[in-house]
Amino acid sequence: MELQKNSTNNEVKKIFAGCFYTFFVNGIIALVLGAVLPYMKETYDLSYKVTGLLISFHSVGNLFSSYFAGVLPLHIGKRKSILLFTSFGVIAFALMLVSGNPAVLLLAFTMSGIARGAVSNFNNSIINEIATGKGWALNLLHSVFAIGAFIAPFLAMLFTRNNTDGWLYAVLIVAILCAVEVLVFGLMPIPNDKPIKKGDKNPSKKAKTDWGFLKNKYYLTACGIMFSYMCAEQAVNGWLVTYFKDSGIMSGSWAQIMSSLLWIVILFGRLLYGYLSNHIEKSKILLAGSVGYLIFFVVLLLARTTSPVVLGIIGVGFFMSGIYPTTIASAGHVIKDYPMALSVMLLIAGVGSILMPSIIGAIADSIGIIGGMSAVIVAVIITVFFIFYNRYIYRNVDEV
C-alpha cells in the first residue's frame, strides 16, 4: 500500500477508521431519505413532483459540494473544509423534523446533499492518496457505505411499522450520527492539511490548479460512466421504496426490506470486486458487471410478484456493486496527480444524480410511477455503452 511519507501506520489506521465510520453514515443518508420519503410525503402532503424535486435538490447539494469540497481545502485546509460541510448534515436533518414547508424541505435536502457529497469527495480522495489506484481499498471503503445503506431501510421500518409518523425518529437518529461525524473529522489525523499560501512556489502545490486531466481519455470515459451510473443509482435509492409501495407490487415494509436486500448484496459484491480487482483488469470487471446490470435491471422493471422482484434486486445489486469504486480506481493515478480531478468527476456524476429523480417525478405525475421508473433503463444502457468503450480503449493496456 502506498502511504504518505509523513504518515505512521497508526495514523493510517485512524484515517481508515474515521473514513469507514463517516462513509457508513453516508450510506445511511443515501438510503434513509428514500426509505422515509413516502411517509414524509404523506405526513406533509407532498406531490410526486415536489417529492422528486426533494431527491434532486439532495443531488444539487451533492453537486455543489463535489466541486467546492475540492476547491475550499486549497484555501482553508482540509479539516476546516470538511467540518464546515458536514455540519450542514446536522442542520439538514434537524430542519426535516421541524417543518413540512416545501421551501424548507428543499433547503434541508440540499444541505444533506452538501454534507454527503463533501464526505464522498474527502474519503475517496484520502483513501486514494494513501492507497493510490488500489481497487481493494476503495471497494472496502464503499463496502462500509453499503453496510450503512443496508441498515437504513430497517431503521426506517423500525419506526414506521406501526406509526407512519415514526419516520421522524429515524431522521432524529441520523441527525445524531451526523453530529458524531463532525466530531470524528475533528479528531482524525489528516495528511497535507495546510492551505496553499499566496505566492507559494512549491511545484506540487501549483499542480493543484492544472486542468490537464480533462485531456485524458481514460479519465473522461470514467466521467461518462459515473454520470450515467449515478443517474440510475440515485433514482433507485430515492424512488425504489415509493415505486414498490405506490405501484401495489408490495407493502411499504416489504419495499424497505427489498431496499436493504439490494444493499446487502451490494456489500458482498463490493468485497468480491475488491478481491477480483487484484487479479483481473479493471476494464474487464466493469464490462462483466455492466452486462449483468442491464439484464437484471430489465428483470426488475418487468417484475410484478415477489420472486422475480427478489431475483432482480439480487442481480442488480451484485452486478452494479463494483461499478462506482472500480471506475474511480481505474482513474486513480490521474486523480492523484490532479487533485481537482476527483471533484470534477463527482461534479459530473452529480449532474446525473440531479436529472433522473426529477425526470421520474415528472413522468410519474403524468403517467404513473411505473412509467417513471421505466425511464431509468435509458441511464443503464448509457452506462453499458461507456463501459464497452472503456474496455475498447483498454484492450491493449491497463495503465491506471
Sine and cosine of phi, psi and omega as CSV:
sin_phi,cos_phi,sin_psi,cos_psi,sin_omega,cos_omega
0.00,0.00,0.70,-0.71,-0.02,-1.00
-0.99,0.12,0.90,-0.44,-0.05,-1.00
-0.94,-0.35,0.43,-0.90,0.11,-0.99
-0.90,0.44,0.66,-0.76,-0.07,-1.00
-0.88,0.47,-0.52,0.85,-0.06,-1.00
-0.99,-0.11,0.22,0.98,-0.01,-1.00
-0.95,-0.31,0.75,-0.66,0.07,-1.00
-1.00,0.08,0.26,-0.96,0.04,-1.00
-0.87,0.50,-0.60,0.80,0.02,-1.00
-0.90,0.43,-0.65,0.76,0.03,-1.00
-0.91,0.41,-0.65,0.76,0.01,-1.00
-0.89,0.46,-0.66,0.75,0.04,-1.00
-0.88,0.48,-0.66,0.75,0.01,-1.00
-0.92,0.40,-0.60,0.80,0.04,-1.00
-0.90,0.43,-0.72,0.69,0.03,-1.00
-0.87,0.49,-0.71,0.71,-0.03,-1.00
-0.88,0.47,-0.70,0.72,0.01,-1.00
-0.91,0.42,-0.67,0.74,0.02,-1.00
-0.92,0.40,-0.60,0.80,0.01,-1.00
-0.91,0.42,-0.71,0.70,0.00,-1.00
-0.89,0.45,-0.74,0.67,-0.08,-1.00
-0.93,0.36,-0.49,0.87,0.06,-1.00
-0.98,0.20,-0.46,0.89,0.13,-0.99
-0.88,0.47,-0.71,0.70,0.05,-1.00
-0.90,0.43,-0.63,0.78,0.05,-1.00
-0.86,0.51,-0.63,0.78,0.04,-1.00
-0.90,0.43,-0.65,0.76,0.05,-1.00
-0.89,0.46,-0.72,0.70,-0.01,-1.00
-0.87,0.50,-0.68,0.74,-0.06,-1.00
-0.86,0.51,-0.60,0.80,-0.08,-1.00
-0.98,-0.20,-0.47,0.88,-0.07,-1.00
-0.92,0.39,-0.53,0.85,0.01,-1.00
-0.90,0.44,-0.71,0.70,0.04,-1.00
-0.92,0.40,-0.56,0.83,-0.03,-1.00
-0.94,0.34,-0.59,0.81,-0.04,-1.00
-1.00,-0.06,-0.18,0.98,-0.11,-0.99
-0.85,0.53,-0.72,0.70,0.02,-1.00
-0.88,0.48,-0.52,0.85,0.02,-1.00
-0.98,0.20,-0.61,0.79,0.10,-0.99
-0.88,0.47,-0.63,0.78,0.03,-1.00
-0.86,0.51,-0.67,0.74,0.01,-1.00
-0.94,0.34,-0.72,0.69,-0.04,-1.00
-0.88,0.48,-0.69,0.72,-0.06,-1.00
-0.99,-0.16,0.06,1.00,0.06,-1.00
0.83,0.56,0.85,0.53,-0.04,-1.00
-0.99,-0.14,0.51,-0.86,0.07,-1.00
-0.99,0.13,0.22,-0.98,0.09,-1.00
-0.86,0.50,-0.63,0.77,-0.04,-1.00
-0.88,0.47,-0.74,0.68,0.03,-1.00
-0.91,0.42,-0.65,0.76,0.02,-1.00
-0.87,0.50,-0.68,0.73,0.05,-1.00
-0.90,0.45,-0.62,0.79,0.03,-1.00
-0.91,0.42,-0.58,0.81,0.04,-1.00
-0.87,0.49,-0.72,0.69,0.03,-1.00
-0.89,0.46,-0.67,0.74,-0.02,-1.00
-0.93,0.38,-0.61,0.80,0.01,-1.00
-0.94,0.35,-0.50,0.87,0.15,-0.99
-0.86,0.51,-0.67,0.74,0.02,-1.00
-0.95,0.32,-0.51,0.86,0.08,-1.00
-0.88,0.47,-0.70,0.72,0.05,-1.00
-0.89,0.47,-0.66,0.75,0.05,-1.00
-0.87,0.50,-0.68,0.73,0.02,-1.00
-0.89,0.45,-0.72,0.70,0.01,-1.00
-0.84,0.55,-0.77,0.63,-0.07,-1.00
-0.97,0.26,-0.42,0.91,0.04,-1.00
-0.85,0.52,-0.56,0.83,0.04,-1.00
-1.00,0.08,-0.81,0.58,-0.12,-0.99
-0.95,0.32,-0.40,0.92,0.08,-1.00
-0.94,0.35,-0.30,0.95,0.09,-1.00
-1.00,-0.03,-0.48,0.88,-0.05,-1.00
-1.00,0.04,-0.72,0.69,-0.11,-0.99
-0.85,0.52,-0.64,0.77,0.02,-1.00
-0.86,0.51,-0.43,0.90,0.02,-1.00
-0.93,0.37,-0.35,0.94,-0.07,-1.00
-0.95,-0.31,-0.53,0.85,-0.03,-1.00
-0.84,-0.55,-0.05,1.00,-0.02,-1.00
0.99,-0.13,0.37,-0.93,-0.08,-1.00
-0.93,0.37,-0.67,0.75,-0.09,-1.00
-0.91,0.41,-0.77,0.64,-0.02,-1.00
-0.87,0.49,-0.61,0.79,-0.02,-1.00
-0.91,0.42,-0.76,0.65,-0.05,-1.00
-0.94,0.35,-0.53,0.85,0.06,-1.00
-0.92,0.40,-0.64,0.77,0.04,-1.00
-0.88,0.47,-0.77,0.64,-0.08,-1.00
-0.93,0.38,-0.65,0.76,-0.04,-1.00
-0.95,0.32,-0.42,0.91,0.07,-1.00
-0.90,0.44,-0.43,0.90,0.04,-1.00
-0.89,0.45,-0.52,0.86,-0.01,-1.00
-0.89,0.45,-0.67,0.74,0.02,-1.00
-0.88,0.48,-0.73,0.68,-0.01,-1.00
-0.89,0.45,-0.67,0.75,-0.06,-1.00
-0.86,0.52,-0.78,0.63,-0.06,-1.00
-0.95,0.30,-0.43,0.90,0.11,-0.99
-0.92,0.39,-0.64,0.77,0.01,-1.00
-0.90,0.44,-0.61,0.79,0.01,-1.00
-0.89,0.46,-0.45,0.90,-0.03,-1.00
-0.98,0.21,-0.44,0.90,-0.19,-0.98
-0.96,-0.28,-0.20,0.98,-0.06,-1.00
-0.50,-0.87,0.65,-0.76,0.10,-1.00
-0.97,-0.26,0.14,0.99,0.05,-1.00
-0.89,0.45,0.81,-0.59,-0.05,-1.00
-0.81,0.59,-0.62,0.78,-0.01,-1.00
-0.90,0.43,-0.67,0.74,0.02,-1.00
-0.92,0.39,-0.65,0.76,0.02,-1.00
-0.91,0.41,-0.63,0.78,0.05,-1.00
-0.88,0.47,-0.65,0.76,0.06,-1.00
-0.90,0.44,-0.70,0.72,-0.03,-1.00
-0.89,0.46,-0.71,0.70,0.00,-1.00
-0.92,0.40,-0.58,0.82,0.07,-1.00
-0.89,0.46,-0.72,0.70,-0.02,-1.00
-0.92,0.40,-0.59,0.81,0.05,-1.00
-0.91,0.42,-0.59,0.81,0.05,-1.00
-0.92,0.38,-0.62,0.79,0.05,-1.00
-0.87,0.50,-0.73,0.68,-0.01,-1.00
-0.89,0.45,-0.72,0.70,-0.03,-1.00
-0.90,0.43,-0.70,0.72,-0.02,-1.00
-0.90,0.44,-0.63,0.78,0.00,-1.00
-0.90,0.43,-0.67,0.74,0.03,-1.00
-0.90,0.43,-0.66,0.75,0.02,-1.00
-0.88,0.48,-0.72,0.69,0.02,-1.00
-0.88,0.48,-0.77,0.64,-0.06,-1.00
-0.88,0.48,-0.77,0.64,-0.09,-1.00
-0.92,0.38,-0.70,0.72,0.04,-1.00
-0.88,0.47,-0.64,0.77,-0.01,-1.00
-0.92,0.39,-0.72,0.69,-0.04,-1.00
-0.92,0.40,-0.71,0.71,0.00,-1.00
-0.91,0.42,-0.65,0.76,0.05,-1.00
-0.90,0.43,-0.54,0.84,-0.02,-1.00
-0.93,0.36,-0.61,0.79,-0.04,-1.00
-1.00,-0.10,-0.15,0.99,0.07,-1.00
-0.57,-0.82,0.91,0.42,-0.16,-0.99
-0.86,0.51,0.82,-0.57,0.08,-1.00
0.94,0.35,0.12,0.99,-0.03,-1.00
-1.00,0.08,0.95,-0.30,-0.04,-1.00
-0.86,0.50,-0.57,0.82,-0.04,-1.00
-0.89,0.45,-0.62,0.78,-0.06,-1.00
-0.92,0.40,-0.73,0.68,-0.01,-1.00
-0.95,0.32,-0.58,0.81,0.06,-1.00
-0.92,0.40,-0.58,0.81,0.06,-1.00
-0.91,0.41,-0.69,0.72,0.05,-1.00
-0.85,0.53,-0.73,0.68,-0.03,-1.00
-0.96,0.26,-0.29,0.96,0.14,-0.99
-0.94,0.35,-0.61,0.79,0.07,-1.00
-0.91,0.42,-0.63,0.78,0.11,-0.99
-0.84,0.55,-0.69,0.73,-0.02,-1.00
-0.90,0.44,-0.57,0.82,0.05,-1.00
-0.89,0.46,-0.71,0.70,0.05,-1.00
-0.88,0.47,-0.67,0.74,0.02,-1.00
-0.90,0.43,-0.59,0.81,0.03,-1.00
-0.91,0.41,-0.65,0.76,-0.06,-1.00
-0.95,0.30,-0.56,0.83,-0.14,-0.99
-0.80,0.60,-0.77,0.64,0.01,-1.00
-0.88,0.47,-0.57,0.82,0.06,-1.00
-0.92,0.39,-0.60,0.80,0.07,-1.00
-0.87,0.49,-0.71,0.71,0.02,-1.00
-0.91,0.42,-0.68,0.73,-0.04,-1.00
-0.91,0.42,-0.58,0.82,0.01,-1.00
-0.83,0.56,-0.64,0.77,-0.08,-1.00
-1.00,-0.10,-0.33,0.94,-0.06,-1.00
-0.98,-0.20,-0.08,1.00,-0.08,-1.00
-0.85,0.53,-0.68,0.74,-0.03,-1.00
-0.92,-0.39,-0.04,1.00,-0.05,-1.00
-0.47,-0.88,0.92,-0.39,-0.07,-1.00
-0.90,0.43,-0.39,0.92,0.06,-1.00
-0.99,0.10,0.01,1.00,-0.01,-1.00
-0.92,0.40,-0.24,0.97,0.04,-1.00
-0.84,0.54,-0.41,0.91,0.01,-1.00
-0.88,0.48,-0.60,0.80,0.01,-1.00
-0.94,0.33,-0.60,0.80,0.06,-1.00
-0.88,0.47,-0.68,0.74,0.01,-1.00
-0.91,0.40,-0.59,0.80,0.04,-1.00
-0.88,0.47,-0.68,0.73,0.02,-1.00
-0.89,0.46,-0.65,0.76,0.02,-1.00
-0.90,0.44,-0.61,0.79,0.04,-1.00
-0.87,0.49,-0.64,0.77,0.03,-1.00
-0.92,0.39,-0.68,0.73,0.04,-1.00
-0.87,0.49,-0.60,0.80,0.03,-1.00
-0.92,0.38,-0.57,0.82,0.04,-1.00
-0.91,0.41,-0.65,0.76,0.06,-1.00
-0.91,0.42,-0.58,0.81,0.03,-1.00
-0.85,0.53,-0.67,0.74,0.04,-1.00
-0.87,0.49,-0.67,0.74,0.02,-1.00
-0.89,0.45,-0.67,0.74,-0.01,-1.00
-0.87,0.49,-0.72,0.69,0.01,-1.00
-0.91,0.41,-0.49,0.87,0.03,-1.00
-0.93,0.37,-0.48,0.88,-0.05,-1.00
-0.98,-0.18,-0.29,0.96,-0.08,-1.00
-0.92,0.38,0.69,-0.72,0.16,-0.99
-0.93,0.36,0.81,-0.58,-0.07,-1.00
-0.87,-0.50,0.90,-0.44,-0.01,-1.00
-0.94,0.34,0.49,-0.87,0.07,-1.00
0.78,0.62,0.79,0.61,-0.11,-0.99
-1.00,-0.02,0.14,0.99,-0.04,-1.00
-1.00,-0.02,0.71,-0.70,0.06,-1.00
-0.94,0.34,0.32,-0.95,0.05,-1.00
-0.97,0.23,0.79,-0.61,0.04,-1.00
-1.00,0.05,0.56,-0.83,0.00,-1.00
-0.86,0.51,0.77,-0.64,0.01,-1.00
1.00,0.10,0.14,0.99,0.02,-1.00
-0.87,0.49,0.77,-0.63,-0.07,-1.00
-0.99,-0.13,0.04,1.00,-0.04,-1.00
-0.91,0.42,0.89,-0.45,-0.04,-1.00
-0.84,0.54,-0.61,0.79,-0.03,-1.00
-0.91,0.41,-0.53,0.85,0.02,-1.00
-0.98,0.20,-0.56,0.83,0.04,-1.00
-0.89,0.45,-0.47,0.88,-0.01,-1.00
-0.91,0.42,-0.29,0.96,-0.01,-1.00
-0.90,0.44,-0.36,0.93,-0.01,-1.00
-0.99,-0.17,0.13,0.99,-0.03,-1.00
-1.00,0.09,0.77,-0.64,-0.03,-1.00
-0.96,-0.28,0.40,0.92,-0.04,-1.00
-0.88,0.47,-0.38,0.93,-0.01,-1.00
-0.89,0.45,-0.34,0.94,0.00,-1.00
-0.94,0.33,-0.14,0.99,0.05,-1.00
-0.99,-0.17,-0.03,1.00,-0.06,-1.00
-1.00,0.03,0.88,-0.48,-0.10,-1.00
-0.93,0.38,-0.53,0.85,0.03,-1.00
-0.91,0.41,-0.68,0.73,0.01,-1.00
-0.91,0.42,-0.72,0.69,-0.02,-1.00
-0.89,0.45,-0.63,0.78,0.05,-1.00
-0.91,0.42,-0.65,0.76,0.06,-1.00
-0.87,0.49,-0.62,0.79,0.04,-1.00
-0.89,0.45,-0.65,0.76,0.05,-1.00
-0.88,0.47,-0.67,0.74,0.04,-1.00
-0.89,0.46,-0.71,0.70,-0.04,-1.00
-0.90,0.44,-0.64,0.77,-0.01,-1.00
-0.87,0.50,-0.82,0.57,-0.08,-1.00
-0.94,0.33,-0.58,0.81,0.02,-1.00
-0.89,0.45,-0.69,0.72,-0.02,-1.00
-0.94,0.33,-0.44,0.90,0.15,-0.99
-0.82,0.58,-0.77,0.64,-0.06,-1.00
-0.96,0.29,-0.70,0.72,-0.06,-1.00
-0.89,0.45,-0.71,0.71,-0.03,-1.00
-0.92,0.39,-0.57,0.82,0.06,-1.00
-0.90,0.44,-0.68,0.73,0.01,-1.00
-0.92,0.39,-0.72,0.69,0.00,-1.00
-0.86,0.51,-0.68,0.73,-0.10,-1.00
-0.99,0.13,-0.52,0.85,-0.18,-0.98
-0.92,-0.39,-0.19,0.98,-0.15,-0.99
-0.85,0.52,-0.76,0.65,-0.02,-1.00
-0.89,0.45,-0.71,0.70,0.02,-1.00
-0.89,0.46,-0.63,0.77,0.00,-1.00
-0.88,0.48,-0.78,0.62,-0.01,-1.00
-0.90,0.43,-0.67,0.75,-0.07,-1.00
-0.94,0.34,-0.77,0.64,-0.10,-0.99
-0.98,0.21,-0.39,0.92,0.03,-1.00
-0.99,0.14,-0.17,0.99,0.01,-1.00
0.99,0.15,0.13,0.99,0.00,-1.00
-0.92,0.39,-0.61,0.79,0.04,-1.00
-0.34,-0.94,0.20,-0.98,0.00,-1.00
-0.95,0.31,0.21,-0.98,0.02,-1.00
-0.87,0.50,-0.64,0.77,0.00,-1.00
-0.91,0.42,-0.70,0.71,0.03,-1.00
-0.92,0.39,-0.56,0.83,0.04,-1.00
-0.89,0.45,-0.65,0.76,0.04,-1.00
-0.92,0.39,-0.59,0.81,0.07,-1.00
-0.90,0.44,-0.65,0.76,0.04,-1.00
-0.89,0.45,-0.60,0.80,0.04,-1.00
-0.90,0.43,-0.65,0.76,0.05,-1.00
-0.93,0.38,-0.64,0.76,0.05,-1.00
-0.85,0.52,-0.68,0.73,0.04,-1.00
-0.81,0.59,-0.71,0.70,-0.11,-0.99
-0.99,0.12,-0.38,0.92,0.12,-0.99
-0.95,0.31,-0.57,0.82,0.08,-1.00
-0.92,0.39,-0.66,0.75,0.05,-1.00
-0.87,0.50,-0.64,0.77,0.03,-1.00
-0.85,0.53,-0.80,0.60,-0.02,-1.00
-0.92,0.40,-0.57,0.82,0.05,-1.00
-0.89,0.46,-0.68,0.74,-0.01,-1.00
-0.93,0.38,-0.58,0.82,0.08,-1.00
-0.90,0.44,-0.66,0.75,0.03,-1.00
-0.92,0.38,-0.70,0.71,0.04,-1.00
-0.86,0.51,-0.65,0.76,0.02,-1.00
-0.87,0.49,-0.64,0.76,0.05,-1.00
-0.92,0.38,-0.72,0.70,-0.06,-1.00
-0.91,0.40,-0.49,0.87,-0.05,-1.00
-0.91,0.42,-0.30,0.95,0.06,-1.00
-0.99,0.11,-0.16,0.99,-0.10,-1.00
-0.81,-0.58,-0.33,0.94,-0.07,-1.00
-0.80,-0.61,0.57,-0.82,0.03,-1.00
-0.84,0.54,0.66,-0.75,-0.04,-1.00
-0.86,0.50,-0.60,0.80,-0.03,-1.00
-0.91,0.42,-0.55,0.83,0.04,-1.00
-0.95,0.32,-0.64,0.77,0.03,-1.00
-0.88,0.47,-0.70,0.71,0.01,-1.00
-0.89,0.45,-0.64,0.77,-0.02,-1.00
-0.89,0.46,-0.74,0.67,0.00,-1.00
-0.89,0.45,-0.67,0.74,0.01,-1.00
-0.89,0.45,-0.65,0.76,-0.07,-1.00
-0.92,0.39,-0.62,0.79,0.00,-1.00
-0.91,0.41,-0.73,0.68,0.03,-1.00
-0.90,0.44,-0.62,0.78,0.03,-1.00
-0.84,0.54,-0.74,0.68,-0.02,-1.00
-0.91,0.42,-0.72,0.69,-0.04,-1.00
-0.86,0.51,-0.75,0.66,-0.09,-1.00
-0.98,0.21,-0.37,0.93,0.09,-1.00
-0.93,0.37,-0.62,0.79,0.08,-1.00
-0.89,0.46,-0.67,0.74,0.05,-1.00
-0.86,0.52,-0.69,0.72,-0.02,-1.00
-0.89,0.45,-0.68,0.73,-0.02,-1.00
-0.93,0.38,-0.52,0.85,-0.02,-1.00
-1.00,0.09,-0.27,0.96,-0.09,-1.00
-0.94,0.35,0.69,-0.72,0.04,-1.00
-0.77,-0.64,-0.05,1.00,0.06,-1.00
-0.79,-0.62,0.22,-0.98,-0.17,-0.99
-0.87,0.49,-0.72,0.69,-0.09,-1.00
-0.86,0.50,-0.78,0.62,0.04,-1.00
-0.92,0.39,-0.48,0.88,0.08,-1.00
-0.89,0.46,-0.73,0.69,0.01,-1.00
-0.88,0.47,-0.69,0.72,0.04,-1.00
-0.86,0.50,-0.71,0.70,0.01,-1.00
-0.89,0.45,-0.68,0.73,0.01,-1.00
-0.87,0.49,-0.73,0.68,-0.01,-1.00
-0.89,0.46,-0.72,0.70,0.00,-1.00
-0.90,0.43,-0.72,0.69,0.02,-1.00
-0.88,0.47,-0.73,0.68,-0.02,-1.00
-0.86,0.51,-0.70,0.72,-0.04,-1.00
-0.92,0.39,-0.75,0.66,-0.13,-0.99
-0.98,0.22,-0.43,0.90,0.03,-1.00
-1.00,0.09,-0.26,0.97,-0.22,-0.98
-0.85,0.53,-0.61,0.79,-0.09,-1.00
-0.99,-0.12,-0.03,1.00,-0.12,-0.99
-0.90,0.43,-0.74,0.67,-0.05,-1.00
-0.89,0.46,-0.86,0.51,-0.04,-1.00
-0.91,0.41,-0.58,0.81,-0.01,-1.00
-0.93,0.36,-0.57,0.82,0.05,-1.00
-0.91,0.43,-0.69,0.72,0.05,-1.00
-0.89,0.45,-0.70,0.71,-0.01,-1.00
-0.89,0.46,-0.54,0.84,-0.02,-1.00
-0.91,0.42,-0.39,0.92,0.04,-1.00
-0.93,-0.36,0.39,0.92,-0.12,-0.99
-0.84,0.54,-0.68,0.74,-0.04,-1.00
-0.95,0.31,-0.56,0.83,0.07,-1.00
-0.90,0.43,-0.68,0.73,-0.01,-1.00
-0.90,0.44,-0.62,0.78,0.01,-1.00
-0.94,0.34,-0.65,0.76,-0.04,-1.00
-0.95,0.32,-0.50,0.87,-0.03,-1.00
-0.82,-0.57,1.00,-0.08,-0.08,-1.00
-0.83,0.55,-0.41,0.91,0.03,-1.00
-0.98,0.19,-0.21,0.98,-0.10,-0.99
-0.89,0.46,-0.67,0.75,-0.01,-1.00
-0.92,0.39,-0.65,0.76,0.02,-1.00
-0.87,0.49,-0.69,0.72,0.01,-1.00
-0.92,0.40,-0.65,0.76,0.02,-1.00
-0.88,0.48,-0.72,0.70,0.01,-1.00
-0.94,0.35,-0.48,0.88,0.08,-1.00
-0.90,0.45,-0.73,0.69,0.02,-1.00
-0.90,0.43,-0.67,0.74,0.05,-1.00
-0.89,0.46,-0.60,0.80,0.00,-1.00
-0.90,0.44,-0.56,0.83,0.05,-1.00
-0.87,0.49,-0.67,0.74,0.05,-1.00
-0.89,0.46,-0.64,0.77,0.01,-1.00
-0.89,0.45,-0.51,0.86,-0.02,-1.00
-0.97,0.23,-0.70,0.71,-0.15,-0.99
-0.91,0.41,-0.79,0.61,-0.19,-0.98
-0.91,0.42,-0.70,0.71,0.01,-1.00
-0.86,0.51,-0.63,0.78,0.02,-1.00
-0.93,0.36,-0.62,0.79,0.04,-1.00
-0.88,0.47,-0.69,0.73,0.02,-1.00
-0.88,0.47,-0.70,0.71,0.00,-1.00
-0.87,0.49,-0.69,0.73,0.00,-1.00
-0.91,0.42,-0.69,0.73,0.01,-1.00
-0.92,0.40,-0.64,0.76,-0.02,-1.00
-0.89,0.46,-0.63,0.78,0.04,-1.00
-0.91,0.42,-0.47,0.88,-0.05,-1.00
-1.00,0.04,-0.74,0.67,-0.12,-0.99
-0.80,-0.60,0.04,1.00,0.04,-1.00
0.94,-0.34,0.33,-0.94,-0.09,-1.00
-0.91,0.41,-0.53,0.85,0.01,-1.00
-0.90,0.43,-0.69,0.73,0.06,-1.00
-0.90,0.44,-0.62,0.78,0.02,-1.00
-0.88,0.47,-0.74,0.68,-0.02,-1.00
-0.92,0.38,-0.46,0.89,0.00,-1.00
-0.90,0.44,-0.40,0.92,0.00,-1.00
-0.91,0.41,-0.35,0.94,-0.05,-1.00
-0.90,0.43,-0.45,0.89,-0.04,-1.00
-0.86,0.51,-0.49,0.87,0.03,-1.00
-0.88,0.47,-0.71,0.71,0.01,-1.00
-0.90,0.44,-0.62,0.78,0.00,-1.00
-0.91,0.42,-0.67,0.75,0.01,-1.00
-0.90,0.44,-0.65,0.76,0.03,-1.00
-0.90,0.43,-0.64,0.77,0.06,-1.00
-0.85,0.52,-0.73,0.69,0.01,-1.00
-0.87,0.49,-0.65,0.76,0.01,-1.00
-0.87,0.50,-0.75,0.66,-0.02,-1.00
-0.90,0.43,-0.60,0.80,0.00,-1.00
-0.94,0.35,-0.58,0.81,0.10,-0.99
-0.89,0.45,-0.66,0.75,0.03,-1.00
-0.92,0.39,-0.62,0.79,0.04,-1.00
-0.85,0.53,-0.68,0.73,0.03,-1.00
-0.92,0.40,-0.59,0.81,0.00,-1.00
-0.88,0.48,-0.72,0.70,-0.04,-1.00
-0.98,0.22,-0.29,0.96,0.03,-1.00
-0.99,-0.15,0.07,1.00,-0.18,-0.98
-0.87,0.50,-0.47,0.88,-0.02,-1.00
-0.95,-0.32,-0.11,0.99,-0.05,-1.00
-0.42,-0.91,0.54,-0.84,0.08,-1.00
-0.80,-0.60,0.96,0.29,-0.22,-0.98
-0.96,0.28,-0.57,0.82,-0.18,-0.98
-0.86,-0.51,0.00,0.00,0.00,0.00
